[in-house]
Amino acid sequence: MIGCIFPVLLLAIGGGIGGMIGGDIGAYYGAAVGLAAGTVAMVVVIWLLSQAKQR
């Protein structure tokens, strides 16, 4: 399912951006925020697809 790639993709993007802006610590925080945002996005997409399937 396409929703499962959001956490991994946003983890990598967040870690990269955080590393460029804040060094090592920024990379950890960026990866954590990216993982959290990706998990939320995955849950929302799966919920929307389940709602569309029921209709």
mmCIF file of the N, C-alpha and C atoms, coordinates in Angstrom:
data_MODEL
# 
_entry.id   MODEL 
# 
loop_
_atom_site.group_PDB 
_atom_site.id 
_atom_site.type_symbol 
_atom_site.label_atom_id 
_atom_site.label_alt_id 
_atom_site.label_comp_id 
_atom_site.label_asym_id 
_atom_site.label_entity_id 
_atom_site.label_seq_id 
_atom_site.pdbx_PDB_ins_code 
_atom_site.Cartn_x 
_atom_site.Cartn_y 
_atom_site.Cartn_z 
_atom_site.occupancy 
_atom_site.B_iso_or_equiv 
_atom_site.pdbx_formal_charge 
_atom_site.auth_seq_id 
_atom_site.auth_comp_id 
_atom_site.auth_asym_id 
_atom_site.auth_atom_id 
_atom_site.pdbx_PDB_model_num 
ATOM 1   N N  . MET A 1 1  ? 0.839   -1.179 0.000  1.00 0.00 ? 1  MET A N  1 
ATOM 2   C CA . MET A 1 1  ? 0.000   0.000  0.000  1.00 0.00 ? 1  MET A CA 1 
ATOM 3   C C  . MET A 1 1  ? 0.887   1.245  0.000  1.00 0.00 ? 1  MET A C  1 
ATOM 4   N N  . ILE A 1 2  ? 0.475   2.256  -0.681 1.00 0.00 ? 2  ILE A N  1 
ATOM 5   C CA . ILE A 1 2  ? 1.276   3.466  -0.847 1.00 0.00 ? 2  ILE A CA 1 
ATOM 6   C C  . ILE A 1 2  ? 1.457   4.229  0.462  1.00 0.00 ? 2  ILE A C  1 
ATOM 7   N N  . GLY A 1 3  ? 0.548   4.106  1.382  1.00 0.00 ? 3  GLY A N  1 
ATOM 8   C CA . GLY A 1 3  ? 0.649   4.835  2.638  1.00 0.00 ? 3  GLY A CA 1 
ATOM 9   C C  . GLY A 1 3  ? 1.821   4.404  3.497  1.00 0.00 ? 3  GLY A C  1 
ATOM 10  N N  . CYS A 1 4  ? 2.321   3.211  3.264  1.00 0.00 ? 4  CYS A N  1 
ATOM 11  C CA . CYS A 1 4  ? 3.416   2.693  4.086  1.00 0.00 ? 4  CYS A CA 1 
ATOM 12  C C  . CYS A 1 4  ? 4.765   3.323  3.744  1.00 0.00 ? 4  CYS A C  1 
ATOM 13  N N  . ILE A 1 5  ? 4.864   4.024  2.642  1.00 0.00 ? 5  ILE A N  1 
ATOM 14  C CA . ILE A 1 5  ? 6.145   4.628  2.273  1.00 0.00 ? 5  ILE A CA 1 
ATOM 15  C C  . ILE A 1 5  ? 6.314   6.017  2.882  1.00 0.00 ? 5  ILE A C  1 
ATOM 16  N N  . PHE A 1 6  ? 5.243   6.641  3.327  1.00 0.00 ? 6  PHE A N  1 
ATOM 17  C CA . PHE A 1 6  ? 5.333   7.989  3.882  1.00 0.00 ? 6  PHE A CA 1 
ATOM 18  C C  . PHE A 1 6  ? 6.297   8.082  5.071  1.00 0.00 ? 6  PHE A C  1 
ATOM 19  N N  . PRO A 1 7  ? 6.215   7.188  6.075  1.00 0.00 ? 7  PRO A N  1 
ATOM 20  C CA . PRO A 1 7  ? 7.140   7.336  7.213  1.00 0.00 ? 7  PRO A CA 1 
ATOM 21  C C  . PRO A 1 7  ? 8.608   7.226  6.807  1.00 0.00 ? 7  PRO A C  1 
ATOM 22  N N  . VAL A 1 8  ? 8.922   6.276  5.945  1.00 0.00 ? 8  VAL A N  1 
ATOM 23  C CA . VAL A 1 8  ? 10.313  6.080  5.539  1.00 0.00 ? 8  VAL A CA 1 
ATOM 24  C C  . VAL A 1 8  ? 10.811  7.261  4.713  1.00 0.00 ? 8  VAL A C  1 
ATOM 25  N N  . LEU A 1 9  ? 9.987   7.728  3.807  1.00 0.00 ? 9  LEU A N  1 
ATOM 26  C CA . LEU A 1 9  ? 10.368  8.844  2.955  1.00 0.00 ? 9  LEU A CA 1 
ATOM 27  C C  . LEU A 1 9  ? 10.564  10.124 3.768  1.00 0.00 ? 9  LEU A C  1 
ATOM 28  N N  . LEU A 1 10 ? 9.618   10.430 4.643  1.00 0.00 ? 10 LEU A N  1 
ATOM 29  C CA . LEU A 1 10 ? 9.726   11.645 5.443  1.00 0.00 ? 10 LEU A CA 1 
ATOM 30  C C  . LEU A 1 10 ? 10.806  11.542 6.510  1.00 0.00 ? 10 LEU A C  1 
ATOM 31  N N  . LEU A 1 11 ? 11.113  10.329 6.971  1.00 0.00 ? 11 LEU A N  1 
ATOM 32  C CA . LEU A 1 11 ? 12.227  10.140 7.894  1.00 0.00 ? 11 LEU A CA 1 
ATOM 33  C C  . LEU A 1 11 ? 13.533  10.546 7.222  1.00 0.00 ? 11 LEU A C  1 
ATOM 34  N N  . ALA A 1 12 ? 13.742  10.080 5.999  1.00 0.00 ? 12 ALA A N  1 
ATOM 35  C CA . ALA A 1 12 ? 14.971  10.404 5.268  1.00 0.00 ? 12 ALA A CA 1 
ATOM 36  C C  . ALA A 1 12 ? 15.043  11.891 4.933  1.00 0.00 ? 12 ALA A C  1 
ATOM 37  N N  . ILE A 1 13 ? 13.940  12.453 4.473  1.00 0.00 ? 13 ILE A N  1 
ATOM 38  C CA . ILE A 1 13 ? 13.931  13.875 4.127  1.00 0.00 ? 13 ILE A CA 1 
ATOM 39  C C  . ILE A 1 13 ? 14.155  14.735 5.373  1.00 0.00 ? 13 ILE A C  1 
ATOM 40  N N  . GLY A 1 14 ? 13.469  14.405 6.458  1.00 0.00 ? 14 GLY A N  1 
ATOM 41  C CA . GLY A 1 14 ? 13.631  15.163 7.700  1.00 0.00 ? 14 GLY A CA 1 
ATOM 42  C C  . GLY A 1 14 ? 15.037  15.061 8.255  1.00 0.00 ? 14 GLY A C  1 
ATOM 43  N N  . GLY A 1 15 ? 15.634  13.874 8.179  1.00 0.00 ? 15 GLY A N  1 
ATOM 44  C CA . GLY A 1 15 ? 17.005  13.708 8.646  1.00 0.00 ? 15 GLY A CA 1 
ATOM 45  C C  . GLY A 1 15 ? 17.987  14.491 7.803  1.00 0.00 ? 15 GLY A C  1 
ATOM 46  N N  . GLY A 1 16 ? 17.770  14.507 6.497  1.00 0.00 ? 16 GLY A N  1 
ATOM 47  C CA . GLY A 1 16 ? 18.651  15.261 5.611  1.00 0.00 ? 16 GLY A CA 1 
ATOM 48  C C  . GLY A 1 16 ? 18.561  16.751 5.830  1.00 0.00 ? 16 GLY A C  1 
ATOM 49  N N  . ILE A 1 17 ? 17.353  17.263 5.910  1.00 0.00 ? 17 ILE A N  1 
ATOM 50  C CA . ILE A 1 17 ? 17.171  18.700 6.125  1.00 0.00 ? 17 ILE A CA 1 
ATOM 51  C C  . ILE A 1 17 ? 17.668  19.105 7.513  1.00 0.00 ? 17 ILE A C  1 
ATOM 52  N N  . GLY A 1 18 ? 17.345  18.291 8.513  1.00 0.00 ? 18 GLY A N  1 
ATOM 53  C CA . GLY A 1 18 ? 17.821  18.593 9.862  1.00 0.00 ? 18 GLY A CA 1 
ATOM 54  C C  . GLY A 1 18 ? 19.334  18.550 9.958  1.00 0.00 ? 18 GLY A C  1 
ATOM 55  N N  . GLY A 1 19 ? 19.957  17.639 9.237  1.00 0.00 ? 19 GLY A N  1 
ATOM 56  C CA . GLY A 1 19 ? 21.415  17.560 9.229  1.00 0.00 ? 19 GLY A CA 1 
ATOM 57  C C  . GLY A 1 19 ? 22.049  18.765 8.565  1.00 0.00 ? 19 GLY A C  1 
ATOM 58  N N  . MET A 1 20 ? 21.423  19.254 7.505  1.00 0.00 ? 20 MET A N  1 
ATOM 59  C CA . MET A 1 20 ? 21.967  20.441 6.835  1.00 0.00 ? 20 MET A CA 1 
ATOM 60  C C  . MET A 1 20 ? 21.823  21.694 7.699  1.00 0.00 ? 20 MET A C  1 
ATOM 61  N N  . ILE A 1 21 ? 20.707  21.784 8.416  1.00 0.00 ? 21 ILE A N  1 
ATOM 62  C CA . ILE A 1 21 ? 20.448  22.987 9.204  1.00 0.00 ? 21 ILE A CA 1 
ATOM 63  C C  . ILE A 1 21 ? 21.119  22.928 10.581 1.00 0.00 ? 21 ILE A C  1 
ATOM 64  N N  . GLY A 1 22 ? 20.992  21.780 11.261 1.00 0.00 ? 22 GLY A N  1 
ATOM 65  C CA . GLY A 1 22 ? 21.428  21.746 12.651 1.00 0.00 ? 22 GLY A CA 1 
ATOM 66  C C  . GLY A 1 22 ? 22.510  20.752 12.984 1.00 0.00 ? 22 GLY A C  1 
ATOM 67  N N  . GLY A 1 23 ? 23.167  20.164 12.014 1.00 0.00 ? 23 GLY A N  1 
ATOM 68  C CA . GLY A 1 23 ? 24.230  19.215 12.313 1.00 0.00 ? 23 GLY A CA 1 
ATOM 69  C C  . GLY A 1 23 ? 23.685  17.869 12.779 1.00 0.00 ? 23 GLY A C  1 
ATOM 70  N N  . ASP A 1 24 ? 24.439  17.207 13.637 1.00 0.00 ? 24 ASP A N  1 
ATOM 71  C CA . ASP A 1 24 ? 24.061  15.859 14.083 1.00 0.00 ? 24 ASP A CA 1 
ATOM 72  C C  . ASP A 1 24 ? 22.764  15.852 14.893 1.00 0.00 ? 24 ASP A C  1 
ATOM 73  N N  . ILE A 1 25 ? 22.665  16.757 15.836 1.00 0.00 ? 25 ILE A N  1 
ATOM 74  C CA . ILE A 1 25 ? 21.459  16.809 16.672 1.00 0.00 ? 25 ILE A CA 1 
ATOM 75  C C  . ILE A 1 25 ? 20.245  17.181 15.826 1.00 0.00 ? 25 ILE A C  1 
ATOM 76  N N  . GLY A 1 26 ? 20.412  18.104 14.917 1.00 0.00 ? 26 GLY A N  1 
ATOM 77  C CA . GLY A 1 26 ? 19.314  18.485 14.027 1.00 0.00 ? 26 GLY A CA 1 
ATOM 78  C C  . GLY A 1 26 ? 18.868  17.339 13.153 1.00 0.00 ? 26 GLY A C  1 
ATOM 79  N N  . ALA A 1 27 ? 19.805  16.478 12.769 1.00 0.00 ? 27 ALA A N  1 
ATOM 80  C CA . ALA A 1 27 ? 19.446  15.315 11.962 1.00 0.00 ? 27 ALA A CA 1 
ATOM 81  C C  . ALA A 1 27 ? 18.560  14.361 12.753 1.00 0.00 ? 27 ALA A C  1 
ATOM 82  N N  . TYR A 1 28 ? 18.875  14.177 14.022 1.00 0.00 ? 28 TYR A N  1 
ATOM 83  C CA . TYR A 1 28 ? 18.048  13.301 14.863 1.00 0.00 ? 28 TYR A CA 1 
ATOM 84  C C  . TYR A 1 28 ? 16.650  13.874 15.057 1.00 0.00 ? 28 TYR A C  1 
ATOM 85  N N  . TYR A 1 29 ? 16.607  15.166 15.352 1.00 0.00 ? 29 TYR A N  1 
ATOM 86  C CA . TYR A 1 29 ? 15.295  15.800 15.535 1.00 0.00 ? 29 TYR A CA 1 
ATOM 87  C C  . TYR A 1 29 ? 14.507  15.825 14.224 1.00 0.00 ? 29 TYR A C  1 
ATOM 88  N N  . GLY A 1 30 ? 15.171  16.123 13.135 1.00 0.00 ? 30 GLY A N  1 
ATOM 89  C CA . GLY A 1 30 ? 14.499  16.132 11.837 1.00 0.00 ? 30 GLY A CA 1 
ATOM 90  C C  . GLY A 1 30 ? 13.965  14.764 11.457 1.00 0.00 ? 30 GLY A C  1 
ATOM 91  N N  . ALA A 1 31 ? 14.750  13.719 11.729 1.00 0.00 ? 31 ALA A N  1 
ATOM 92  C CA . ALA A 1 31 ? 14.303  12.360 11.437 1.00 0.00 ? 31 ALA A CA 1 
ATOM 93  C C  . ALA A 1 31 ? 13.113  11.975 12.311 1.00 0.00 ? 31 ALA A C  1 
ATOM 94  N N  . ALA A 1 32 ? 13.145  12.386 13.575 1.00 0.00 ? 32 ALA A N  1 
ATOM 95  C CA . ALA A 1 32 ? 12.039  12.066 14.482 1.00 0.00 ? 32 ALA A CA 1 
ATOM 96  C C  . ALA A 1 32 ? 10.755  12.771 14.051 1.00 0.00 ? 32 ALA A C  1 
ATOM 97  N N  . VAL A 1 33 ? 10.876  14.038 13.698 1.00 0.00 ? 33 VAL A N  1 
ATOM 98  C CA . VAL A 1 33 ? 9.702   14.791 13.244 1.00 0.00 ? 33 VAL A CA 1 
ATOM 99  C C  . VAL A 1 33 ? 9.201   14.223 11.914 1.00 0.00 ? 33 VAL A C  1 
ATOM 100 N N  . GLY A 1 34 ? 10.113  13.872 11.027 1.00 0.00 ? 34 GLY A N  1 
ATOM 101 C CA . GLY A 1 34 ? 9.719   13.269 9.753  1.00 0.00 ? 34 GLY A CA 1 
ATOM 102 C C  . GLY A 1 34 ? 9.011   11.941 9.941  1.00 0.00 ? 34 GLY A C  1 
ATOM 103 N N  . LEU A 1 35 ? 9.513   11.125 10.855 1.00 0.00 ? 35 LEU A N  1 
ATOM 104 C CA . LEU A 1 35 ? 8.866   9.840  11.132 1.00 0.00 ? 35 LEU A CA 1 
ATOM 105 C C  . LEU A 1 35 ? 7.471   10.037 11.710 1.00 0.00 ? 35 LEU A C  1 
ATOM 106 N N  . ALA A 1 36 ? 7.334   10.983 12.624 1.00 0.00 ? 36 ALA A N  1 
ATOM 107 C CA . ALA A 1 36 ? 6.019   11.258 13.214 1.00 0.00 ? 36 ALA A CA 1 
ATOM 108 C C  . ALA A 1 36 ? 5.047   11.785 12.165 1.00 0.00 ? 36 ALA A C  1 
ATOM 109 N N  . ALA A 1 37 ? 5.509   12.716 11.340 1.00 0.00 ? 37 ALA A N  1 
ATOM 110 C CA . ALA A 1 37 ? 4.634   13.260 10.293 1.00 0.00 ? 37 ALA A CA 1 
ATOM 111 C C  . ALA A 1 37 ? 4.271   12.184 9.280  1.00 0.00 ? 37 ALA A C  1 
ATOM 112 N N  . GLY A 1 38 ? 5.214   11.329 8.943  1.00 0.00 ? 38 GLY A N  1 
ATOM 113 C CA . GLY A 1 38 ? 4.929   10.248 8.005  1.00 0.00 ? 38 GLY A CA 1 
ATOM 114 C C  . GLY A 1 38 ? 3.943   9.237  8.557  1.00 0.00 ? 38 GLY A C  1 
ATOM 115 N N  . THR A 1 39 ? 4.057   8.958  9.843  1.00 0.00 ? 39 THR A N  1 
ATOM 116 C CA . THR A 1 39 ? 3.118   8.027  10.465 1.00 0.00 ? 39 THR A CA 1 
ATOM 117 C C  . THR A 1 39 ? 1.708   8.611  10.479 1.00 0.00 ? 39 THR A C  1 
ATOM 118 N N  . VAL A 1 40 ? 1.600   9.883  10.801 1.00 0.00 ? 40 VAL A N  1 
ATOM 119 C CA . VAL A 1 40 ? 0.290   10.543 10.787 1.00 0.00 ? 40 VAL A CA 1 
ATOM 120 C C  . VAL A 1 40 ? -0.278  10.552 9.365  1.00 0.00 ? 40 VAL A C  1 
ATOM 121 N N  . ALA A 1 41 ? 0.560   10.866 8.382  1.00 0.00 ? 41 ALA A N  1 
ATOM 122 C CA . ALA A 1 41 ? 0.104   10.876 6.993  1.00 0.00 ? 41 ALA A CA 1 
ATOM 123 C C  . ALA A 1 41 ? -0.357  9.489  6.556  1.00 0.00 ? 41 ALA A C  1 
ATOM 124 N N  . MET A 1 42 ? 0.367   8.447  6.979  1.00 0.00 ? 42 MET A N  1 
ATOM 125 C CA . MET A 1 42 ? -0.016  7.088  6.626  1.00 0.00 ? 42 MET A CA 1 
ATOM 126 C C  . MET A 1 42 ? -1.380  6.726  7.215  1.00 0.00 ? 42 MET A C  1 
ATOM 127 N N  . VAL A 1 43 ? -1.586  7.080  8.475  1.00 0.00 ? 43 VAL A N  1 
ATOM 128 C CA . VAL A 1 43 ? -2.867  6.778  9.121  1.00 0.00 ? 43 VAL A CA 1 
ATOM 129 C C  . VAL A 1 43 ? -4.003  7.522  8.428  1.00 0.00 ? 43 VAL A C  1 
ATOM 130 N N  . VAL A 1 44 ? -3.785  8.776  8.070  1.00 0.00 ? 44 VAL A N  1 
ATOM 131 C CA . VAL A 1 44 ? -4.821  9.568  7.403  1.00 0.00 ? 44 VAL A CA 1 
ATOM 132 C C  . VAL A 1 44 ? -5.150  8.979  6.034  1.00 0.00 ? 44 VAL A C  1 
ATOM 133 N N  . VAL A 1 45 ? -4.133  8.614  5.264  1.00 0.00 ? 45 VAL A N  1 
ATOM 134 C CA . VAL A 1 45 ? -4.367  8.046  3.927  1.00 0.00 ? 45 VAL A CA 1 
ATOM 135 C C  . VAL A 1 45 ? -5.105  6.718  4.028  1.00 0.00 ? 45 VAL A C  1 
ATOM 136 N N  . ILE A 1 46 ? -4.699  5.867  4.961  1.00 0.00 ? 46 ILE A N  1 
ATOM 137 C CA . ILE A 1 46 ? -5.383  4.579  5.120  1.00 0.00 ? 46 ILE A CA 1 
ATOM 138 C C  . ILE A 1 46 ? -6.821  4.785  5.565  1.00 0.00 ? 46 ILE A C  1 
ATOM 139 N N  . TRP A 1 47 ? -7.051  5.751  6.457  1.00 0.00 ? 47 TRP A N  1 
ATOM 140 C CA . TRP A 1 47 ? -8.414  6.019  6.896  1.00 0.00 ? 47 TRP A CA 1 
ATOM 141 C C  . TRP A 1 47 ? -9.263  6.546  5.735  1.00 0.00 ? 47 TRP A C  1 
ATOM 142 N N  . LEU A 1 48 ? -8.706  7.463  4.927  1.00 0.00 ? 48 LEU A N  1 
ATOM 143 C CA . LEU A 1 48 ? -9.455  7.996  3.783  1.00 0.00 ? 48 LEU A CA 1 
ATOM 144 C C  . LEU A 1 48 ? -9.777  6.898  2.773  1.00 0.00 ? 48 LEU A C  1 
ATOM 145 N N  . LEU A 1 49 ? -8.822  6.014  2.529  1.00 0.00 ? 49 LEU A N  1 
ATOM 146 C CA . LEU A 1 49 ? -9.075  4.929  1.584  1.00 0.00 ? 49 LEU A CA 1 
ATOM 147 C C  . LEU A 1 49 ? -10.125 3.956  2.114  1.00 0.00 ? 49 LEU A C  1 
ATOM 148 N N  . SER A 1 50 ? -10.126 3.708  3.425  1.00 0.00 ? 50 SER A N  1 
ATOM 149 C CA . SER A 1 50 ? -11.142 2.821  3.989  1.00 0.00 ? 50 SER A CA 1 
ATOM 150 C C  . SER A 1 50 ? -12.531 3.463  3.916  1.00 0.00 ? 50 SER A C  1 
ATOM 151 N N  . GLN A 1 51 ? -12.583 4.793  4.107  1.00 0.00 ? 51 GLN A N  1 
ATOM 152 C CA . GLN A 1 51 ? -13.872 5.487  3.994  1.00 0.00 ? 51 GLN A CA 1 
ATOM 153 C C  . GLN A 1 51 ? -14.372 5.464  2.550  1.00 0.00 ? 51 GLN A C  1 
ATOM 154 N N  . ALA A 1 52 ? -13.490 5.623  1.599  1.00 0.00 ? 52 ALA A N  1 
ATOM 155 C CA . ALA A 1 52 ? -13.887 5.606  0.196  1.00 0.00 ? 52 ALA A CA 1 
ATOM 156 C C  . ALA A 1 52 ? -14.338 4.204  -0.221 1.00 0.00 ? 52 ALA A C  1 
ATOM 157 N N  . LYS A 1 53 ? -13.722 3.202  0.348  1.00 0.00 ? 53 LYS A N  1 
ATOM 158 C CA . LYS A 1 53 ? -14.084 1.816  0.018  1.00 0.00 ? 53 LYS A CA 1 
ATOM 159 C C  . LYS A 1 53 ? -15.489 1.474  0.534  1.00 0.00 ? 53 LYS A C  1 
ATOM 160 N N  . GLN A 1 54 ? -15.865 2.047  1.674  1.00 0.00 ? 54 GLN A N  1 
ATOM 161 C CA . GLN A 1 54 ? -17.164 1.755  2.258  1.00 0.00 ? 54 GLN A CA 1 
ATOM 162 C C  . GLN A 1 54 ? -18.308 2.416  1.498  1.00 0.00 ? 54 GLN A C  1 
ATOM 163 N N  . ARG A 1 55 ? -18.016 3.463  0.763  1.00 0.00 ? 55 ARG A N  1 
ATOM 164 C CA . ARG A 1 55 ? -19.079 4.198  0.075  1.00 0.00 ? 55 ARG A CA 1 
ATOM 165 C C  . ARG A 1 55 ? -19.360 3.640  -1.255 1.00 0.00 ? 55 ARG A C  1 
# 
